[in-house]
Amino acid sequence: MEFVTGEIKPQSMDLRTFKACDGGDAPVCVEGAVHSIRNMGELAFIILRRECGLIQTVWEDQKTNMDIARIHDGDYIRVEGTVRLEPRAVHGREVRIRAITVLSSAAAPLPLPVAKWKLNTSLETKLNLRPISLRNIRELSRFRIQEGIVRGFRDFLYSQGFTEIHTPKLGARGAEGGSNIFKLSYFHKPAILEQSPQLYKQMMVGVFDRVFETGPVFRAEKHNTRRHLNEYTSLDFEMGYIRSFMDICAVETGFLQYTMEFLKENYRDVLELLNVQLPAISQIPCVRFDEAKVLVSEKYERKIRNPYDLEPEEESLIGKYFQEEYGSDFVFVTHYPSKKRPFYAMDDPEDPRFTLSFDMLYKGLEVTTGGQRIHDYHMLLDKLEARGMTTEGLESYLEAFKCGMPPHGGLGIGLERLTMQLLGAENVRETCLFPRDLNRLEP
């Protein structure tokens, strides 16, 4: 009879332990993927890939149990030997091999030179061969940073009394309305893929007061740009008992401040590898939508063409303006026109043409949309009627408001866009593990 205790005994050395090892003759065991081999005859360097880093191991003729010719790029192996300090090696140390065990042999040569510092191939090729291209250290490091952003988001919101929830991604009606919805059959009933957890997180404010979620959202928009995906990860939160939509802006600012420090402390090696300079965020400027359009129109001599929304070029110029004038990579653009906001957005009581809402731009790109929501049941009904909308499919949502809801608001952050801007990537697909766009459903 055997019993499982939950105690995990490490059987091989991970990268963190290796980097802390002082050398000596104590036996060690390291497992990893063969990233590259430099065969120099009687001596060979076998570089192993572990997690987000490399371990240098040294094969010596007549001192190792296996011929170097039997080891290939892409193999997964276990090596046993001793760690020695070597300033010329990665991390200043290496493993002198005594024995090699092949865990898995690559059945074919790697289709990409993943051991190179930079993959000089097209984005399409990298995406087509995503499970292989991500074996490149620089490519995979982007997603370690993305991991850190999500950890920062969760940790900060937990510290602020938020509850994590998980809402359905199959629904009967989209939160935003319109035609940009993926429709499907659900047991012979019409259904959609949710554009946002918006309606659910609002309902849950009446239960938990403050909620957040990280999860996929779906937009059936026929875009083919560097900034759009049809499925992306949204970092959402909603909070009750707010006095103003500026409370939402304050929480996002706090999240960004916390996360930049968190990345600096916990992902320093990855930041250095990618040469990422984290932004300093002491405060973030705010500007009204209509004022922002005038500011950039006057400074950059650009005619205002669309009075109800920001064009991509305008977003870029607003980002440029606030970097030049205030040294800020971030800016909250507030009071968007009601015409361009969904039915649940709270109109400005001083001027109902505008809403108590905002977008946050980071280096000239929208990464966040948020604002105060309508919490009064009758006001919601009036807004739906004024827009010519019916309550069909919104019965459960409206029932929550019928039974009372606190003043509340929230936001959604596009994780891939935020990562793209932080890393200075050229295309949002570079910061999505398996992008979905107009033409891509695989891998």
C-alpha positions in Angstrom: 0.0 0.0 0.0 1.3 3.5 -1.0 0.1 6.9 0.3 0.6 10.2 -1.4 1.6 13.0 1.0 1.7 16.0 -1.2 5.4 16.4 -0.6 7.2 17.0 -3.9 10.8 15.9 -3.9 12.8 17.6 -6.7 14.6 15.0 -8.8 16.5 17.4 -11.0 17.8 20.9 -10.7 15.7 23.7 -12.1 17.1 27.0 -13.5 16.7 28.9 -10.3 18.6 26.4 -8.3 21.3 26.2 -11.0 21.8 29.9 -10.9 22.3 29.8 -7.1 24.7 26.8 -7.1 28.2 27.6 -5.9 29.9 24.7 -7.8 31.9 22.0 -6.2 32.0 18.2 -6.7 28.5 17.4 -5.4 26.5 15.4 -8.0 23.7 17.2 -9.8 21.0 16.2 -12.2 19.6 18.6 -14.8 16.9 17.9 -17.4 16.0 20.1 -20.4 15.7 20.5 -24.2 18.8 20.6 -26.3 18.8 24.2 -27.5 22.1 24.0 -29.4 25.3 22.0 -29.6 28.8 23.3 -30.2 30.9 20.3 -31.1 34.6 20.9 -30.9 35.8 17.3 -31.2 36.9 16.0 -27.9 34.8 18.7 -26.2 31.2 19.8 -26.8 29.0 22.4 -25.3 25.4 21.2 -25.0 23.1 24.2 -24.2 19.9 23.1 -22.4 16.7 25.2 -22.3 14.8 25.3 -19.1 11.9 27.6 -18.3 13.0 31.1 -19.5 16.7 30.5 -19.6 19.7 28.4 -20.7 22.1 26.1 -18.9 25.5 25.3 -20.3 26.7 21.7 -20.0 30.0 20.3 -21.1 30.5 16.9 -22.8 34.0 15.4 -22.8 35.1 12.5 -24.9 35.9 9.3 -22.8 34.3 11.0 -19.7 30.7 10.7 -20.7 28.7 7.6 -21.2 27.2 8.6 -24.6 28.7 9.6 -27.9 27.9 13.2 -28.8 26.8 12.1 -32.3 23.7 10.6 -30.7 22.5 14.0 -29.3 20.6 16.4 -31.6 18.9 19.8 -31.4 15.4 19.4 -30.1 16.1 16.3 -28.0 15.1 16.3 -24.4 17.7 14.8 -22.1 18.8 14.3 -18.5 22.4 15.0 -17.6 24.2 14.0 -14.4 27.5 15.6 -13.4 28.9 18.4 -11.3 28.5 22.2 -11.4 31.6 24.3 -11.8 31.9 28.1 -11.8 32.8 29.4 -15.3 32.6 33.2 -15.9 32.4 32.7 -19.6 29.3 30.5 -19.4 25.7 31.5 -19.2 24.9 32.4 -15.6 28.6 32.0 -14.8 28.5 28.3 -14.2 28.3 25.0 -16.2 27.6 21.3 -15.7 30.4 18.9 -16.4 28.6 15.8 -17.7 29.3 12.3 -16.5 26.1 10.6 -17.9 23.4 11.4 -20.4 19.9 9.9 -20.6 17.8 10.7 -23.7 14.2 11.3 -22.5 12.8 12.1 -26.0 14.4 12.2 -29.4 13.5 14.8 -32.1 12.1 12.9 -35.1 13.1 15.6 -37.6 15.4 18.7 -37.7 13.9 21.9 -36.2 12.2 24.0 -38.9 13.4 27.2 -37.3 16.8 28.2 -35.9 15.5 28.7 -32.4 18.9 28.9 -30.9 19.6 32.2 -32.6 19.3 35.4 -30.6 16.6 36.7 -33.0 14.4 34.7 -35.4 14.9 36.5 -38.7 11.8 35.1 -40.3 8.3 36.5 -41.1 5.6 36.9 -38.5 3.4 34.5 -40.5 6.1 31.8 -40.4 6.5 32.3 -36.6 2.8 32.0 -36.1 2.4 29.0 -38.3 5.1 27.3 -36.3 4.2 28.8 -33.0 5.0 25.8 -30.7 8.5 25.8 -32.3 9.1 29.5 -32.6 8.3 30.0 -28.9 11.3 27.9 -28.1 13.4 30.9 -29.0 14.3 32.6 -25.7 13.4 36.1 -26.8 10.0 34.9 -28.2 9.0 33.0 -25.1 10.3 35.8 -22.7 7.4 38.1 -23.9 5.0 35.7 -22.3 6.8 35.6 -19.0 6.3 39.4 -18.9 2.7 38.9 -19.8 2.4 36.4 -16.9 3.8 39.0 -14.6 1.2 41.5 -15.8 -1.6 39.1 -14.9 -0.1 38.3 -11.6 0.2 42.0 -10.8 -3.5 42.5 -11.8 -4.6 39.7 -9.6 -2.4 40.5 -6.6 -3.3 44.2 -6.6 -7.1 43.7 -6.9 -7.0 41.0 -4.1 -5.3 43.6 -1.9 -8.1 46.0 -2.7 -10.9 43.7 -1.6 -11.9 42.3 -5.0 -13.3 38.8 -5.6 -12.3 36.8 -8.6 -15.2 35.5 -10.7 -15.5 33.4 -13.8 -18.4 34.2 -16.1 -19.7 32.1 -19.1 -18.4 32.7 -22.6 -21.5 31.3 -24.2 -24.5 33.6 -24.1 -27.8 34.4 -25.6 -27.0 38.1 -26.2 -23.9 40.2 -26.6 -23.0 42.9 -24.0 -22.2 45.5 -26.5 -24.9 44.9 -29.1 -24.2 45.5 -32.8 -23.2 43.1 -35.5 -19.7 42.2 -34.3 -20.8 39.0 -32.6 -19.9 35.4 -33.4 -23.1 33.5 -33.7 -23.5 29.7 -33.2 -26.1 27.0 -32.5 -26.4 25.9 -28.9 -28.5 22.7 -28.9 -30.5 24.1 -31.8 -30.9 27.5 -30.1 -29.3 30.7 -31.3 -26.3 31.7 -29.1 -23.2 33.9 -29.2 -19.6 34.0 -28.0 -19.5 36.7 -25.4 -17.9 40.0 -26.4 -17.3 40.9 -22.8 -18.1 39.7 -19.2 -19.7 43.2 -18.8 -23.3 42.2 -17.9 -22.3 39.4 -15.6 -19.7 41.5 -13.7 -22.3 44.3 -13.2 -24.8 41.8 -11.8 -22.1 40.4 -9.4 -21.4 43.9 -8.0 -24.8 43.5 -6.3 -23.4 40.3 -4.7 -19.7 40.8 -4.0 -19.3 44.6 -4.2 -16.0 44.4 -6.1 -15.2 41.7 -8.7 -12.6 41.0 -11.4 -11.9 38.4 -14.1 -9.2 37.5 -16.6 -10.6 35.6 -19.6 -11.2 35.5 -23.3 -13.5 37.8 -25.2 -14.6 37.5 -28.8 -15.2 40.3 -31.4 -16.4 39.4 -34.9 -14.7 42.5 -36.4 -13.3 42.3 -39.9 -10.1 44.1 -39.1 -6.7 43.1 -40.4 -4.5 45.6 -38.6 -1.5 45.4 -36.2 -3.7 46.2 -33.2 -6.8 44.0 -33.6 -7.5 40.4 -32.7 -10.8 38.5 -32.9 -10.1 36.7 -29.6 -8.1 38.3 -26.9 -7.7 38.2 -23.1 -9.4 40.9 -21.2 -8.5 42.0 -17.6 -11.9 43.2 -16.3 -13.0 44.6 -13.0 -16.2 46.2 -11.7 -16.6 48.0 -8.3 -19.6 49.2 -6.4 -20.2 52.3 -4.2 -18.1 54.6 -6.4 -18.5 58.4 -6.1 -17.2 59.1 -9.6 -15.8 57.2 -12.6 -12.5 58.8 -11.5 -12.4 56.1 -8.8 -12.0 53.6 -11.6 -9.2 55.5 -13.1 -7.5 55.6 -9.6 -7.7 51.8 -9.2 -6.2 51.3 -12.7 -3.4 53.7 -11.9 -2.7 51.8 -8.7 -2.7 48.6 -10.6 -0.1 49.9 -13.1 2.1 51.3 -10.4 2.0 48.1 -8.4 2.6 45.9 -11.5 5.6 47.9 -12.7 7.3 47.5 -9.3 6.2 43.8 -9.3 7.8 43.2 -12.7 11.0 45.1 -11.6 11.3 42.9 -8.6 10.3 39.5 -9.9 11.1 39.6 -13.7 14.4 41.6 -13.7 16.3 39.0 -15.8 13.6 38.8 -18.5 13.3 42.6 -18.6 17.1 42.9 -19.1 17.0 40.1 -21.7 14.4 42.0 -23.7 15.9 45.4 -22.9 12.6 46.7 -21.6 12.5 50.0 -19.8 9.5 50.1 -17.5 7.5 53.4 -17.4 7.6 55.5 -14.3 4.0 56.1 -13.1 3.6 58.6 -10.4 0.4 60.1 -11.8 -1.6 59.9 -15.1 -3.0 63.0 -16.8 -6.7 63.2 -17.8 -8.2 65.1 -20.6 -11.7 65.3 -22.0 -12.4 63.7 -25.3 -13.5 66.9 -27.1 -10.5 68.8 -25.6 -8.1 66.2 -26.7 -9.2 66.4 -30.3 -8.8 70.1 -30.3 -5.3 70.0 -28.6 -3.8 67.7 -31.2 -5.7 69.3 -34.1 -4.1 72.7 -33.2 -0.6 71.4 -32.3 -0.2 69.0 -35.2 -2.4 70.8 -37.7 -4.7 67.9 -38.3 -8.3 68.4 -39.2 -11.0 66.9 -37.0 -12.9 64.5 -39.2 -14.9 62.3 -36.8 -16.4 64.2 -33.9 -17.7 61.0 -32.2 -14.7 58.8 -32.0 -10.9 58.8 -32.0 -9.2 57.7 -35.2 -6.0 55.6 -34.8 -3.9 58.6 -35.9 -5.5 60.8 -33.4 -4.8 58.3 -30.6 -1.2 58.3 -31.6 -1.0 62.1 -31.7 -2.7 62.4 -28.3 -0.1 60.0 -26.9 2.7 62.0 -28.5 1.2 65.3 -27.1 1.1 64.0 -23.5 4.6 62.6 -23.7 6.0 65.8 -25.1 4.0 68.1 -22.7 3.9 66.1 -19.5 6.4 63.2 -20.0 3.7 60.6 -19.6 3.3 57.5 -21.7 -0.3 57.1 -20.3 -3.3 59.4 -20.6 -7.0 59.0 -19.6 -9.3 60.4 -22.3 -12.6 61.0 -20.6 -16.2 61.9 -21.4 -16.7 60.0 -24.7 -19.8 60.8 -26.7 -22.9 58.9 -25.7 -23.4 58.0 -29.3 -20.3 55.8 -29.2 -20.8 54.1 -25.9 -23.1 51.2 -25.0 -26.5 51.5 -23.4 -25.3 50.9 -19.9 -22.9 53.8 -19.9 -23.9 56.6 -17.5 -24.5 59.9 -19.3 -23.0 63.1 -17.9 -25.8 64.8 -16.0 -24.3 68.2 -17.0 -24.3 67.3 -20.7 -26.0 64.1 -21.8 -24.3 64.2 -25.1 -21.3 62.8 -23.3 -20.8 59.9 -20.9 -18.9 59.4 -17.6 -16.5 57.1 -19.3 -12.9 56.9 -20.5 -10.3 55.2 -22.6 -6.7 54.9 -21.4 -4.1 55.3 -24.1 -0.6 53.9 -23.6 2.0 55.2 -26.0 -0.8 56.4 -28.3 -2.8 53.2 -28.4 -6.1 52.5 -26.6 -5.5 49.6 -24.1 -8.5 50.2 -21.7 -12.1 51.2 -21.9 -14.1 51.9 -18.8 -16.4 54.2 -16.9 -19.4 54.6 -14.7 -22.5 52.5 -15.4 -26.2 53.2 -15.0 -27.3 51.6 -11.8 -31.0 52.8 -11.8 -33.5 50.3 -13.2 -35.8 53.0 -14.7 -32.9 54.9 -16.2 -31.7 51.7 -17.9 -35.2 51.1 -19.4 -35.3 54.7 -20.6 -31.9 54.4 -22.3 -32.9 51.2 -24.0 -36.1 52.8 -25.3 -34.3 55.9 -26.5 -31.9 53.7 -28.5 -34.7 51.6 -30.0 -33.6 48.5 -28.2 -35.7 45.8 -26.7 -35.3 44.1 -23.3 -35.3 40.6 -25.0 -32.3 38.6 -23.8 -31.6 41.2 -21.0 -34.3 39.9 -18.6 -31.8 38.4 -16.0 -29.6 41.5 -16.2 -32.5 43.9 -15.7 -33.9 41.8 -12.8 -30.7 42.5 -10.8 -31.2 46.2 -11.3 -34.9 46.0 -10.6 -34.0 44.6 -7.1 -31.5 47.5 -6.5 -27.8 48.0 -7.4 -25.2 50.3 -5.9 -23.5 53.1 -8.0 -20.7 51.2 -9.8 -18.3 51.2 -12.7 -15.4 49.3 -14.1 -13.1 48.7 -17.0 -11.6 46.1 -19.4 -7.9 46.1 -20.3 -6.7 44.3 -23.4 -3.8 42.2 -22.1 -2.2 41.6 -25.5 -2.2 45.3 -26.4 -0.8 46.3 -23.0 2.0 43.7 -23.4 2.6 44.9 -26.9 3.1 48.5 -25.9 5.2 47.6 -22.8 7.6 45.5 -24.9 7.6 47.8 -28.0 6.3 45.0 -30.3 5.2 45.9 -33.8 2.1 43.7 -33.9 -0.4 42.5 -31.3 -0.1 39.0 -32.7 3.5 38.9 -31.3 2.0 39.1 -27.8 -0.7 36.5 -28.2 0.2 32.8 -27.8 -2.1 31.6 -30.5 -3.7 34.6 -32.3 -7.1 34.4 -33.9 -7.7 36.9 -36.7 -9.6 37.1 -40.0 -7.5 34.3 -41.5 -6.1 32.3 -38.6 -7.8 29.4 -36.8 -4.6 27.3 -36.4 -2.5 26.3 -34.7 
